[in-house]
Amino acid sequence: MVQFGNEYTVRQAEIADELELRWLIQRKSFVHSHLDWQSPLAWLGKQPFYLLEEKNQGIQAVLAFPRDEDGTVWLRLFAVAPGCSLALAWSKLWKAGLDWHQEYSAESPITSLAIHPEMEKILFTAGFSEINRVISLVWDAATARWPEMRRDLDLRKMGPDDISRCYQIDRAAFKPIWRNTITQLQAAYREAFYASVIRADGIVRGYQISTTNPQGGHLARLAVDPAFHKQGLGGQLLADLLDKFFEAGILDVSVNTQADNLASLDLYNRFGFVELPETYPVFQYQAGN
């Protein structure tokens, strides 16, 4: 616990803080929350997860960026109560969290997506560097293209026994910060509207997981074993998924990808996905730099 004068105290969060933290997040607070299959409060009990308390006012801010089970660090939560200064909250919590990180996890860079312009300014000022951008695309059945894709491969619904193989594909297909952990894949599978796998040579070589929301459908993940790229597996997974959405009366579908993932962008463009003008920067901080 670190005390600043008579007003503010910084301490590690505890499981017993969950109810008050839920209240903080649900108020008209500033909230940066990592886009993940797990609630940011699911990380309670892991560190660094720090709170800023004001005398007689309770929790005013929270900052959390624990490592996941594979060693990747995302800035998972930064929330500040109305009336509390963003700059004040960040400076006090970031110092405490970074001290912990440098002692126990310094080898892992800290990555953050910046949805809010305020968050972008905070990260840039703290020494984060932009390393990529997230692009959003949308598909409208009324104006979509349906390219000729191979339909001869063995494609079926995903089952629980496929998750370990999908995890292997994820690790081969993506850089560390974009990989799903086993826990995340299990959560994604449970929440899926439709999840499928595709096989070649009798082995699962690709998969997709999709969800729905009030705006339509969302392709949450599509991955293919790199050894089987450019063989039509991703296209068959996507065509089958869009068929399923169409049959369910879901005519608008969204997907996010990285600006440097040219293969994904090419695939989505062939199906008539249109890039939205707004993109979101991805920042990273390497301790010691």
Buried (B, 14 or more C-beta within 10 A) or exposed (E): EEEEEEEBBBBBBEEEBBEBBEEBBEEEBBBBBBEBBBBBBBBBEBBBBBBBBBEEEEBBBBBBBBBBEBEBBBBBBBBBBEEBEBEBBBBBBBBBBBEBBEEEBEEBBBBBBBBBEBBBEBBBEBEBBEBBBBBBBBBEBEEBEEEEBEEEBBBEEBEEEBBEBBBEBBBEBBEEBBBBBBBBBBBBBEEBBBBBBBBBEEEBBBBBBBBBEEEBBBBBBBBBBEEBBEBBBBBBBBBBBBEBBBEEEBBBBBBBBBBEBEBBBEBBEBBBBEBEEEBBBBBBBEBEE
